[in-house]
Amino acid sequence: MPEQIAGRIPIDQPELKICHEAIYQYIYQERWDLFQFPPKKHKRRRLRFNWRKPQCQIPQRTFINNRPEIINQRLQFGHWEADSAISRANLVALHVLYERKSRLIKITKISRNSSDCVQRCVTRRLNPLPKPARLSITCDNGTENADHLEINRELKTASYFCNPYHSWEKGGVENSIGLVRRFIQKKQICSVFLQTEITRIENLLNNRPRKCLNYRTPKEVFNTLNGAIPG
């Protein structure tokens, strides 16, 4: 439509030239009767902008390209992925930890998706585990992960970061958040959910048989692997 018109005019009338954006502006400002025809129509014309947020300065990051192959192939227990599920409606967020080999998840309600809240959450959820069950954490480059060195100091873990704008490189936790969204929709306010309800959802997902685990549950596999760690 406007794009095709703007592209065709120079062919039919070489002396004329117009930008498709100008056609859109004309429709929205002068010819509202034509509003129904553009394939992508909005009640107001939205200005284009760069949606990518500037990356924060996270100290001493090790990118996922340098993560050992034993982690990439899920050959060793104790390697986690981390991410947060947030809502524009509220500061409250859900922080999700995902163990790569067993597929077990830990879901925690946090008051806000800030670095200090995430740090406290991760250390509290993983600290009770034996050291071989918490070897590394892979996360993205969000500001909430800026305190990864403090987490490493407390838990004796290593941290790895996805390449910028490559959140899919921690696909396990991304998929897990998708499962959580079946219970808590993105537009719902997380603050109305008690941690007891969130724990119920966590237990439901961890006791769900998985084809990739030969139809064992993440909890069964996790407990087996964790119990095999020498005391």
NURO-356524 format. One record per residue: x, y negated, z of N, C-alpha, C in turn; residue in one letter. Coordinates in steps of 0.001 Angstrom, whole numbers, plus 500000, padded with zeros to 6 digits. Each point is the difference from the previous one (the first is absolute). Example, Ala and Ser with C-alpha at 12.3 -4.5 7.8 and 13.67 -1.06 7.14 Angstrom:
BEGIN
513190505690507800499110498810500000500900498800500000a;499650498950499280500820498810500060499230498910500730s;
// end
This chain:
BEGIN
500833501185500000499167498815500000500881498746500000m;500137499211501099500865498809499896501412500327499524p;500556501143500468501341500375499560500026500290498492e;498979500722499531499930500328498588499790498746499152q;499161499083500516499750498752499278501290499197499872i;500719499856501135501247499229499990501044500643499104a;500010501316499945500974500684499157499648499978498529g;498706499935499692499568500053498607500037498643499304r;499766498918500755499930498668499394501227499669499157i;501245500211500469501169499671499167500066500790498700p;499357501186499991499996500784498772499039499402498979i;498797499666500485498987499448499097500248498532499669d;500491499248501002500247498566499800501368499667500596q;501074500180499245501361499841500516500286498637500612p;499236498980499611500259498666500539499434499826501409e;499201500958500479499374499912501316500656500984500975l;499970499627501265500564500867501032499322499675501322k;499647501027500779499358499787501292500370501152500923i;500078499696501257500309501010501022498684500609500487c;500017501313500244498769500642500466499541499442501334h;500955499518500808499628499414501296499155498748499797e;500309499236498956499217498792499705498566500362499624a;499834501114499318498652500450499643499221500381501256i;500665500718500895499339500345501267499585498738500760y;500914499037500095499692498767500714498810499281499364q;499935499997498674498889499358499289498677500688500352y;500022501333500021498777500743500324499533499679501416i;500924500001500956499629499817501398499634498541500319y;500512499066499234499742498598500303498935499375499108q;499911500411498725499112499338499048498878500893499462e;500253501270499854499031500892499358499655501179500906r;499305499713501078499634501049500957499094501045499355w;499318499629498918499130500949499314500784501133499351d;501317499794499830500839501044499407500653500902501058l;499683499741501253500644500723501110499836501516499892f;498855500435499476499699501439499961500871500769499008q;500665499312499087500689500697498923501436500449500308f;500830499229500737501361500496500266499966501326500738p;500856500958499630499976501321500635500375499960501472p;500875499052500381500399499854501398499473498652500482k;498856500028500643499375498736500393499906499922501518k;500152498809500519499879499721501416499188498726500141h;499381499846501146499196498806500210500864498745499976k;501242500150500415500945498892499923501250500491499297r;500610499138499237501235500362499314501123500000501012r;500686501121500142501065500114500979501341499682499368r;500789499228500710501336499681499500500894501216500148l;500880500152499046500963501102500081501089499660501015r;500452501015500712501087499779500942500781501289500158f;501168499874500511500844501164500239499604500626501325n;499411501206499939499481500632501205501085500615500864w;501165500151499492501049500653500775500517499082501101r;499976500528501198500515499230501118501527500028499985k;500637498906500397501452500036500075500460501011501035p;501026500736499671500496501019500916500717499367501187q;499712500555501173500668499484501196501427500529500034c;500812499354500795501387500425500159500076501020501127q;500058501274499641500114501072500988501464500402500066i;500591499942501171501443500257500093500364501467499791p;501116500205499339500651501308499887499048501096499512q;499318499723498906499118501013499427500812501052499224r;499582501242500109500505501070499148498846500424499111t;500171499844498690498886500274499097499858501494499744f;498833500367499557499615501401499847500884500724498982i;500618499257499095500916500612499034501149500717500700n;500334499556501205501102500601500756499510501001501041n;498726500327499950499470500988500938500445501393499578r;500491500826500928500503501331499644498941500855499317p;500459500856499114499084500846499235499246500971500892e;500566500347501125499321500925500917498708499382500526i;499953498660500054498773499299500400499052499919498817i;500545499634498851499160499846498808499250501286499661n;500652501150500199499413501297499648499194500616501138q;499828499274501094499240500479501167500584501312500556r;501315500110499982500654501225500447500301499991501490l;499874498841500633500349499885501418498864499330500756q;499735500497501168498953499462500879500513498753500730f;499099499079500286500353498852500828500151498690499262g;499594499965498736500124498772499222498612499408499766h;499845498740500375498694499359500028499901498883498957w;498777499695499618499689498797499227499056499150500849e;500063498686499820499183499094500813499364498929499129a;498779499639500354499311498915499301498835499539500867d;499417498857499637498871499445500739498801499840499085s;498817500247500562498739499727499310499432498728500615a;499853498975499193499564498705500507498683499592499356i;499366499005500609498755499448499472500078498485500066s;499500499352498971499986498537499997499017499451501032r;499104500857500465498962499541500919500492499858501431a;501184500564500293500440500021501388501508500192500067n;500613499513501071501436500177500187500341501431500401l;499044500688500601500235501370500452500327500881498799v;500938500924500192500409500891498916500118501433500520a;500100500926499075500277501394500336501389500340499484l;500838500492500894501338500421499587500004501507499857h;500544500483498869499971501428499701501427500519499830v;500309501071500706501257500725499856499692501364499386l;500860500431499079499756501235499242501290500810499963y;499956501233500503501177500878499974500010500748498672e;501081499876499247500018500422498611499870501519499800r;500573500801500858499991501453499789498681500631500445k;499494499601501163498769500594500532498738499273499552s;500158498742499517498882499134499604499173499530501196r;500508500161501214499294499505501177500014498481500012l;498896499387500465499939498547500085499699499559501428i;500447498810500313499696499346501275499428498627499675k;498777499740500468499309498745499709499872499205501288i;500419498752499970499970499171501201499400498638499685t;499106499565500826499429498652499875500967499000500634k;500363498963499235500886498968500517499302498644499901i;500320499104500921499295498720500091500246499106498796s;501175500139499380500300499284498768501158500691499303r;500097499806498701501034500686499209501287499177500004n;500566499832501171501225499219500159501153500933500346s;501217499511499869501171500849500217500088500501501442s;499646499154500959500092500435501402498942501057500323d;498776499828499460498952500997500235500346501329499342c;500520499936498782500378501226499288501146500704500714v;500956499233500473501127500595500724499520500751501238q;499153499361500789499491500646501213499182501237499664r;499208499900498938499163501126499597500843501204499587c;500974499775499132500816501105499481500796500661501122v;500609499207500841500804500584501087499122500762500991t;498806499479500257499105500681500943499500501325499440r;499696500046498692499461501222499423501065501064499746r;501228499574499697501029500984499650500953500333501147l;500076499142500984500960500218501088499785501311500756n;498753500465500212499817501270500720500517501228499240p;500241499882498707500458501143499210501481500258500235l;500446501253499880501434500276500086500742499334498847p;501260499715500216500788499271499021499940500613498588k;500094501332499834499944500556498639498647499830499310p;498971499567500737498681499795499402499787498554499587a;501001499158500185499907498579499608501377499551499482r;500270500388498768501319499745499424500047498728499159l;498926499702499267500010498809499155498581499484499799s;499916498730499601498715499365499691500168499228498692i;499113500250499055500005499273498725498821499036499988t;500253498758499641498941498993500002500193499055498818c;499114499012499889500129499020498919500671498736500529d;499997498948499197500747498791500339499159498912500646n;498883500379500604499151499037500686500662499448501248g;499592498810500395500591499348501179499792500811501266t;498969500846500015499739500792501208501103501009500281e;500872500247499015501080500976500181501352499338500258n;499972498724500330501247499253500183500802500476501204a;499348500639500971500705500448501209500430501461499905d;500278500471498785500348501418499832501280500370500732h;500923499066500141501252500313500701499754500258501483l;499048499283500570499655500221501398499331501367500173e;499150500359499048499379501332500026501071501079499893i;500949499810499088501093500973499856500817500119501273n;500216498871500654500797500014501239499290500796501093r;498684499795500113499244500665501059499767501476499712e;499733500339498734499642501372499667501151500808499417l;501123499327499722501152500652499356499614500542498616k;499186499221499274499560500377498661500797499237498954t;499829500403498754500492499227498860498778499405499307a;500176498875499332498871499389499293500348499819498526s;498994500230499165500144499831498551498857499126499502y;500294499218498960499009499065499472499725500296498535f;498710499935499645499630500097498593500618498835499240c;500204500168498721500414498873499183498878498972499983n;500329498702499868498961498963500009498889500299498998p;498757499883500475498793500212499197499869501441499510y;500625500938500725499897501418499655499445500777501198h;498859499567500527499428500662501172499686501467499737s;499773500348498723499686501380499661501148500946500324w;501179499472500270501134500864500337499819500649501377e;499060499535500780499607500674501244498548500470499835k;499811500807498985498658500408499603499250500815501030g;500716500707500866499329500820501006499154499166500946g;500579498943500541499240499163500938498951499177499261v;500279499638498747498994499282499199498760500878499817e;500207501270499667498873500921499839499267500221501324n;500760500038501091499387500193501315499098498827500362s;500446498787499675499157498830500256498731500090499162i;500103500546498791498812500216499178499015500933500680g;500507501036500689499126500907500747499367499287501183l;500777499172500676499465499242501138498872499084499528v;500143499434498804498998499085499454498658500682499741r;499986501320499965498720500697499862499159499843501256r;500673499744501118499298499815501269499850498523500361f;501031499215499673499996498576500322500222499227498711i;498964499381499485500099499278498740500888498774500133q;500598499599498886500944498891500008499373498708500500k;498725499776499697499354498760500396499467500027501425k;500063501173500650499536500081501370501021499365500933q;499500499465501091500877499360500981500548501070500937i;501308500177499973500610501070500804499779499811501492c;499780498759500438499875499734501430498764500663500601s;499016500368499162498798500628500543500229501484500264v;501087500560499518500300501407500228500894500147501219f;499567500815500936500822500283501165501104500974499617l;501087499992500774501092500933499721499530501442500129q;499006500235500866499479501369500134499379500488498691t;499301499105499283499419500360498718501086500214498949e;501034499162500064501110500133499056500739501315500254i;500158500368501272500632501275500343499166501171499494t;498678499859500045499125501054499471500233500188498505r;500130498891499270500270500072498561501365500641499753i;500983499615500809501342500586499885499945501513500172e;499264500454501008499895501445500249499275500721498867n;498965499367499456499283500602498876500937500219498810l;500802499001499692500903500102498851501143500978500260l;500475500050501233501109500905500312499560501458500127n;498692500216500117499478501365500081499269500404498716n;500315499300498936499394500264498689500954500862499178r;499603501206499584500896500855499202500437499291498725p;501262500156499654500550499341498817500521501049499021r;499637499827498734500463500937498978501521500024499919k;500632498808500118501464499917499912500691500704501160c;499243500326501049500553500726501148499497501440500027l;499581500500498818499419501351499898498783500134500907n;499239498919500078498745499922500735500173500096501516y;501196499762500450500196499767501432499721498525500263r;499805499650501255499733498602500335501306499287500332t;500056498685499838501201499254500399500377500233501462p;499005500099500853500302500207501427500653501358500224k;499515501019499324500590501338500141501449499995499525e;500245499400498844501364499969499465500902499162500889v;499513498844500444500790499128500861500387500718501292f;499020500643500632500284500683501264500985501146499809n;499893500690498873500954501085499707501411499470499840t;500136498933499196501322499426499735500576499344501253l;499141499327500751500466499324501210500393501024501064n;499259501110500067500316501048500970501260500758499653g;500408499934498721501208500712499569501258499216500313a;499845498756500481501165499174500328500619500517501301i;501283500269500013500650500486501223499817499011501141p;499708500523501163499780499139501175501297499494500596g;
// end
